[in-house]
C-alpha cells in the first residue's frame, strides 16, 4: 500500500511538472470580465493578479446594453528538450479584448449576460539555449455568455466562454533543425484558426462598492490536438473589484 501511494504521488508530481513547465505556452486566456450587470449606468472595474496580471472594466449605457474590455499579461518559465540537451525558455503573453452585448436582470438578484468580443495578442518566446527569440501574434473573437447572482456583499458567476484564435505574423531570429518549437509555431501560423473553450467560475465578496475578487478558469483546445499542451493550463486570479452606479436614486416623500 505504501509503495502504491509513493508511485501514485510520483506519477501526479510528474504530471504536474509536465503540464506546468515542459513546453512553451503560446496562449493564455485573459481573466474573464463578468460584471453581472442588472440595470443602466452601472460601472465595474477589476484589477487582479495570480497567474496573470489583468485589468478589466465595463459600463452599461442602456437598460440591457453593456460595453466591456480587458487586458492581461503573463510570463511562464520552463524547460524543453531537443535531441541532445534540454534548454530553458520564457513565454511572455499579452492579450486584450473589448466588445459589448446584452444583459438582463433575473428575479431579485440574478443576471444573464452575453457579449461578443474582439481583440488580439502577442507571444514572445525567449530561448536560453539557442540564444534567440521567437514571436507570433494572433487575433481573437469570442462569445461570452454568463449567469450569476449578486447582492450588496456577495456575487457569484459562471461563464462558458468560446474563443476563436487566428495566429499570424510568426518571426524567429534564427532557425535550427533541432528546435521542434519553431516547427510548431510555423504550423500554427500556417493553420491559422484555433477554437478554445474557456469555462470559468467567479466570486466577489466584500462591501457594496469594493469587493475581493477570485476566479478560476481551465481552458481546453476544441481541436483536441497538439495545441492543448501549448495553452497555459489554468488561470487562478485574485484581486479587487470596484463598482458603482450613476443612476439617480429617488426618495419617497
SELOMAR-618601 format. One record per residue (C-alpha): residue in three letters; x, y, z; residue number from 1. Coordinates in nm, 4 decimals, decimal comma. Each point is the difference from the previous one (the first is absolute). Last residue first. Example, Ala and Ser with C-alpha at 12.3 -4.5 7.8 and 13.67 -1.06 7.14 Angstrom:
residues 2
DRENLO   res         xx         yy         zz     n
DRENLO   SER     1,3670    -0,1060     0,7140     2
DRENLO   ALA    -0,1370    -0,3440     0,0660     1
end
This chain:
residues 253
DRENLO   res         xx         yy         zz     n
DRENLO   UNK    -4,1881     6,1509     0,0486   253
DRENLO   UNK     0,1520    -0,2840    -0,1889   252
DRENLO   UNK     0,3597     0,0548    -0,1000   251
DRENLO   UNK     0,1339    -0,0471    -0,3472   250
DRENLO   UNK     0,3448    -0,1365    -0,0686   249
DRENLO   UNK     0,1883     0,1318    -0,2976   248
DRENLO   UNK     0,1730    -0,2658    -0,2051   247
DRENLO   UNK     0,3744     0,0591    -0,0045   246
DRENLO   UNK     0,0629    -0,3502     0,1345   245
DRENLO   UNK     0,3125    -0,1215     0,1734   244
DRENLO   UNK     0,2549    -0,2766    -0,0148   243
DRENLO   UNK     0,3559    -0,0650     0,1158   242
DRENLO   UNK     0,1454    -0,3509    -0,0259   241
DRENLO   UNK     0,3219    -0,1128     0,1687   240
DRENLO   UNK     0,2201    -0,2956    -0,0835   239
DRENLO   UNK     0,0556    -0,3736    -0,0149   238
DRENLO   UNK     0,0532    -0,2096    -0,3123   237
DRENLO   UNK     0,0534    -0,3681    -0,0740   236
DRENLO   UNK     0,0435    -0,0488    -0,3744   235
DRENLO   UNK     0,0605    -0,3555    -0,1126   234
DRENLO   UNK     0,1893    -0,2235    -0,2406   233
DRENLO   UNK     0,1904     0,2664    -0,1996   232
DRENLO   UNK    -0,0777    -0,1208    -0,3507   231
DRENLO   UNK     0,2947    -0,1660    -0,1789   230
DRENLO   UNK    -0,0915    -0,3498     0,1195   229
DRENLO   UNK    -0,3449     0,0392    -0,1589   228
DRENLO   UNK     0,1404     0,1034    -0,3417   227
DRENLO   UNK     0,1165    -0,3539    -0,0858   226
DRENLO   UNK    -0,3544    -0,1155    -0,0739   225
DRENLO   UNK    -0,3432    -0,0114     0,1648   224
DRENLO   UNK    -0,1453     0,2544    -0,2474   223
DRENLO   UNK    -0,2111     0,1609     0,2754   222
DRENLO   UNK     0,3123     0,1072     0,1898   221
DRENLO   UNK    -0,0951     0,0225     0,3660   220
DRENLO   UNK     0,0297     0,2819     0,2534   219
DRENLO   UNK    -0,0239    -0,0348     0,3819   218
DRENLO   UNK    -0,1152     0,3270     0,1623   217
DRENLO   UNK    -0,0141     0,0829     0,3728   216
DRENLO   UNK    -0,1022     0,3426     0,1287   215
DRENLO   UNK     0,0194     0,2018     0,3234   214
DRENLO   UNK    -0,0856     0,3614     0,0811   213
DRENLO   UNK    -0,0056     0,1825     0,3328   212
DRENLO   UNK    -0,2692     0,2654     0,0023   211
DRENLO   UNK    -0,0386     0,3781    -0,0029   210
DRENLO   UNK    -0,3278     0,1901    -0,0650   209
DRENLO   UNK    -0,2565    -0,1898     0,2070   208
DRENLO   UNK     0,2494    -0,1674     0,2319   207
DRENLO   UNK     0,1833    -0,3298    -0,0167   206
DRENLO   UNK    -0,0221    -0,3152    -0,2097   205
DRENLO   UNK     0,0507    -0,0629    -0,3703   204
DRENLO   UNK    -0,0109    -0,3479    -0,1536   203
DRENLO   UNK     0,0789    -0,1347    -0,3454   202
DRENLO   UNK    -0,0197    -0,3348    -0,1800   201
DRENLO   UNK     0,1576    -0,0473    -0,3424   200
DRENLO   UNK    -0,0422    -0,2064    -0,3161   199
DRENLO   UNK     0,2416     0,0848    -0,2853   198
DRENLO   UNK    -0,0646    -0,2113    -0,3114   197
DRENLO   UNK     0,2654     0,0645    -0,2667   196
DRENLO   UNK    -0,0416    -0,0086    -0,3787   195
DRENLO   UNK     0,3119     0,0315    -0,2183   194
DRENLO   UNK     0,0416     0,1737    -0,3349   193
DRENLO   UNK     0,3074     0,0689    -0,2116   192
DRENLO   UNK     0,1436    -0,3325    -0,1153   191
DRENLO   UNK     0,3066     0,1722    -0,1504   190
DRENLO   UNK     0,0940     0,2045     0,3083   189
DRENLO   UNK    -0,0793    -0,2901     0,2285   188
DRENLO   UNK     0,2180    -0,2273    -0,2153   187
DRENLO   UNK     0,2831     0,2541     0,0079   186
DRENLO   UNK    -0,0299     0,0132     0,3765   185
DRENLO   UNK     0,0111    -0,3798     0,0205   184
DRENLO   UNK     0,3062    -0,0229    -0,2270   183
DRENLO   UNK     0,1798     0,2658     0,2037   182
DRENLO   UNK    -0,0814    -0,1925     0,3177   181
DRENLO   UNK     0,1734    -0,3094    -0,1407   180
DRENLO   UNK     0,3407     0,1657     0,0359   179
DRENLO   UNK     0,2722    -0,2355    -0,1294   178
DRENLO   UNK    -0,0306     0,1111    -0,3621   177
DRENLO   UNK     0,0988     0,3498     0,1082   176
DRENLO   UNK    -0,1267     0,3322    -0,1390   175
DRENLO   UNK     0,0983     0,3393     0,1390   174
DRENLO   UNK    -0,1621     0,3308     0,0897   173
DRENLO   UNK    -0,3506    -0,1454    -0,0289   172
DRENLO   UNK    -0,3186     0,1671    -0,1208   171
DRENLO   UNK    -0,3626    -0,1160    -0,0271   170
DRENLO   UNK    -0,2398     0,2707    -0,1190   169
DRENLO   UNK    -0,3269    -0,1936     0,0406   168
DRENLO   UNK    -0,2105    -0,2151     0,2308   167
DRENLO   UNK    -0,3804     0,0169    -0,0181   166
DRENLO   UNK    -0,1643    -0,0846     0,3297   165
DRENLO   UNK    -0,3711    -0,0756     0,0489   164
DRENLO   UNK    -0,1301     0,0185     0,3563   163
DRENLO   UNK    -0,3030    -0,1597     0,1694   162
DRENLO   UNK    -0,0780     0,1016     0,3604   161
DRENLO   UNK    -0,2030    -0,2103     0,2433   160
DRENLO   UNK    -0,0330     0,2622     0,2801   159
DRENLO   UNK    -0,1246    -0,0677     0,3539   158
DRENLO   UNK    -0,0732     0,2689     0,2601   157
DRENLO   UNK    -0,0119     0,0716     0,3736   156
DRENLO   UNK    -0,0425     0,3419     0,1649   155
DRENLO   UNK    -0,0083     0,0713     0,3750   154
DRENLO   UNK    -0,0277     0,3094     0,2236   153
DRENLO   UNK    -0,2667     0,2279    -0,1517   152
DRENLO   UNK    -0,1772    -0,2753    -0,1918   151
DRENLO   UNK     0,0895    -0,2087    -0,3009   150
DRENLO   UNK    -0,0973    -0,3068    -0,2013   149
DRENLO   UNK     0,1559    -0,1400    -0,3141   148
DRENLO   UNK    -0,0203    -0,0918    -0,3664   147
DRENLO   UNK     0,2533     0,0434    -0,2761   146
DRENLO   UNK     0,0162    -0,0095    -0,3788   145
DRENLO   UNK     0,3271     0,0953    -0,1700   144
DRENLO   UNK     0,0359    -0,0428    -0,3746   143
DRENLO   UNK     0,3562     0,0709    -0,1066   142
DRENLO   UNK     0,2122     0,1284    -0,2858   141
DRENLO   UNK     0,3788     0,0017     0,0121   140
DRENLO   UNK     0,2834     0,1246    -0,2165   139
DRENLO   UNK     0,3428    -0,1508     0,0427   138
DRENLO   UNK     0,3667     0,0869     0,0124   137
DRENLO   UNK     0,3187    -0,2031    -0,0161   136
DRENLO   UNK     0,3505     0,0676     0,1221   135
DRENLO   UNK     0,3144    -0,2059     0,0401   134
DRENLO   UNK     0,3123     0,0883     0,1932   133
DRENLO   UNK     0,3670    -0,0816    -0,0298   132
DRENLO   UNK     0,2757    -0,1487     0,2121   131
DRENLO   UNK    -0,0261    -0,3641    -0,1171   130
DRENLO   UNK    -0,0066    -0,1279     0,3574   129
DRENLO   UNK    -0,1679     0,2909     0,1807   128
DRENLO   UNK    -0,2937     0,0259    -0,2416   127
DRENLO   UNK    -0,2178     0,3041     0,0709   126
DRENLO   UNK    -0,3492    -0,0740    -0,1378   125
DRENLO   UNK    -0,2107     0,3076    -0,0730   124
DRENLO   UNK    -0,3782    -0,0154    -0,0467   123
DRENLO   UNK    -0,2214     0,2881    -0,1104   122
DRENLO   UNK    -0,3743     0,0479     0,0328   121
DRENLO   UNK    -0,3257     0,0927    -0,1618   120
DRENLO   UNK    -0,3462     0,1388     0,0441   119
DRENLO   UNK    -0,3667    -0,0586    -0,0667   118
DRENLO   UNK    -0,2921    -0,0714     0,2308   117
DRENLO   UNK    -0,3694    -0,0800    -0,0340   116
DRENLO   UNK    -0,1819     0,0029     0,3314   115
DRENLO   UNK    -0,2775    -0,1978     0,1688   114
DRENLO   UNK    -0,1267     0,0813     0,3469   113
DRENLO   UNK    -0,2521    -0,1501     0,2442   112
DRENLO   UNK    -0,0437     0,1470     0,3484   111
DRENLO   UNK    -0,1683    -0,1149     0,3201   110
DRENLO   UNK    -0,0788     0,1871     0,3215   109
DRENLO   UNK    -0,3698     0,0935     0,0116   108
DRENLO   UNK    -0,1193    -0,1991    -0,2996   107
DRENLO   UNK     0,2284    -0,0268    -0,3002   106
DRENLO   UNK     0,1425     0,3318    -0,1215   105
DRENLO   UNK     0,0888    -0,0040    -0,3689   104
DRENLO   UNK     0,3225     0,0677    -0,1855   103
DRENLO   UNK     0,0863     0,0509    -0,3667   102
DRENLO   UNK     0,3246     0,0670    -0,1802   101
DRENLO   UNK     0,3268     0,1816    -0,0242   100
DRENLO   UNK     0,3569    -0,0221    -0,1152    99
DRENLO   UNK     0,3617     0,0061     0,1134    98
DRENLO   UNK     0,2918    -0,2403     0,0109    97
DRENLO   UNK     0,3667     0,0081     0,0957    96
DRENLO   UNK     0,2977    -0,2308     0,0008    95
DRENLO   UNK     0,3560    -0,0206     0,1239    94
DRENLO   UNK     0,2065    -0,3171     0,0240    93
DRENLO   UNK     0,3662    -0,0327     0,0964    92
DRENLO   UNK     0,1275    -0,3584    -0,0146    91
DRENLO   UNK     0,3430    -0,0503     0,1557    90
DRENLO   UNK     0,2376    -0,2749    -0,1076    89
DRENLO   UNK     0,2489    -0,2451     0,1428    88
DRENLO   UNK     0,1787    -0,2721    -0,1932    87
DRENLO   UNK     0,0392    -0,3756     0,0067    86
DRENLO   UNK     0,2625    -0,1917    -0,1922    85
DRENLO   UNK     0,0755    -0,2462    -0,2802    84
DRENLO   UNK    -0,3163    -0,0428    -0,2067    83
DRENLO   UNK    -0,1656     0,3139     0,1323    82
DRENLO   UNK    -0,1910     0,0269     0,3258    81
DRENLO   UNK    -0,2051     0,2760     0,1599    80
DRENLO   UNK     0,0304     0,1925     0,3252    79
DRENLO   UNK    -0,2147     0,2526     0,1826    78
DRENLO   UNK    -0,0852     0,3624     0,0621    77
DRENLO   UNK    -0,3441     0,1624    -0,0221    76
DRENLO   UNK    -0,0744     0,3708    -0,0377    75
DRENLO   UNK    -0,3541     0,1404    -0,0147    74
DRENLO   UNK    -0,1726     0,3239    -0,1026    73
DRENLO   UNK    -0,3734     0,0722    -0,0213    72
DRENLO   UNK    -0,2261     0,2770    -0,1304    71
DRENLO   UNK    -0,3793     0,0187     0,0124    70
DRENLO   UNK    -0,2901     0,1965    -0,1508    69
DRENLO   UNK    -0,3717     0,0482     0,0493    68
DRENLO   UNK    -0,3105     0,1678    -0,1388    67
DRENLO   UNK    -0,3538    -0,0679     0,1246    66
DRENLO   UNK    -0,3538     0,0053    -0,1402    65
DRENLO   UNK    -0,3258    -0,1044     0,1716    64
DRENLO   UNK    -0,1168     0,3174     0,1780    63
DRENLO   UNK     0,2566     0,2070    -0,1857    62
DRENLO   UNK     0,3439     0,1544     0,0537    61
DRENLO   UNK     0,1218    -0,3052     0,2011    60
DRENLO   UNK     0,3716     0,0379     0,0751    59
DRENLO   UNK     0,2818    -0,2528     0,0247    58
DRENLO   UNK     0,3622    -0,0193     0,1127    57
DRENLO   UNK     0,2828    -0,2521     0,0049    56
DRENLO   UNK     0,3620    -0,0075     0,1122    55
DRENLO   UNK     0,2200    -0,3081     0,0111    54
DRENLO   UNK     0,3280    -0,1319     0,1392    53
DRENLO   UNK     0,0060    -0,3729    -0,0688    52
DRENLO   UNK     0,0736    -0,3123     0,2051    51
DRENLO   UNK    -0,0993     0,1930     0,3107    50
DRENLO   UNK    -0,0992     0,3623    -0,0487    49
DRENLO   UNK    -0,3189     0,2042    -0,0230    48
DRENLO   UNK    -0,1284     0,3523    -0,0604    47
DRENLO   UNK    -0,3768     0,0249    -0,0503    46
DRENLO   UNK    -0,2287     0,2817    -0,1178    45
DRENLO   UNK    -0,3836     0,0233    -0,0051    44
DRENLO   UNK    -0,2318     0,2833    -0,0980    43
DRENLO   UNK    -0,3818    -0,0179     0,0041    42
DRENLO   UNK    -0,1935     0,2636    -0,1948    41
DRENLO   UNK    -0,3015    -0,2151    -0,0991    40
DRENLO   UNK    -0,1034    -0,3114     0,1905    39
DRENLO   UNK     0,0892    -0,3590     0,0890    38
DRENLO   UNK     0,3650    -0,0383    -0,0957    37
DRENLO   UNK     0,1794    -0,3205     0,0981    36
DRENLO   UNK     0,3477     0,1543    -0,0591    35
DRENLO   UNK     0,1612    -0,3239    -0,1214    34
DRENLO   UNK     0,3354     0,0939    -0,1596    33
DRENLO   UNK     0,1954    -0,3196    -0,0497    32
DRENLO   UNK     0,3734     0,0032     0,0770    31
DRENLO   UNK     0,1752    -0,0042    -0,3386    30
DRENLO   UNK     0,0432    -0,3503    -0,1337    29
DRENLO   UNK     0,3625    -0,1174    -0,0346    28
DRENLO   UNK     0,1437    -0,0907    -0,3403    27
DRENLO   UNK     0,3352    -0,1018    -0,1479    26
DRENLO   UNK     0,1452    -0,1887     0,2950    25
DRENLO   UNK     0,3420    -0,1623    -0,0188    24
DRENLO   UNK     0,0233    -0,3653     0,1074    23
DRENLO   UNK     0,1183    -0,1872     0,3064    22
DRENLO   UNK    -0,0964     0,2429     0,2793    21
DRENLO   UNK    -0,3556    -0,0177     0,1283    20
DRENLO   UNK    -0,1583    -0,3018    -0,1611    19
DRENLO   UNK     0,3043    -0,2260     0,0090    18
DRENLO   UNK     0,0884     0,0995     0,3559    17
DRENLO   UNK    -0,3565    -0,0658     0,1133    16
DRENLO   UNK    -0,0010    -0,3402    -0,1711    15
DRENLO   UNK     0,3328    -0,0941     0,1582    14
DRENLO   UNK    -0,1301     0,0965     0,3430    13
DRENLO   UNK    -0,3128    -0,2095    -0,0526    12
DRENLO   UNK     0,2061    -0,3018    -0,1091    11
DRENLO   UNK     0,2352     0,0422     0,2962    10
DRENLO   UNK    -0,2961     0,0159     0,2387     9
DRENLO   UNK    -0,1543    -0,3100    -0,1545     8
DRENLO   UNK     0,3300    -0,1892     0,0277     7
DRENLO   UNK     0,0365     0,1017     0,3645     6
DRENLO   UNK    -0,3606    -0,0997     0,0753     5
DRENLO   UNK     0,0464    -0,3386    -0,1679     4
DRENLO   UNK     0,3219    -0,0639     0,1933     3
DRENLO   UNK    -0,1781     0,0809     0,3261     2
DRENLO   UNK    -0,2848    -0,2388    -0,0898     1
end
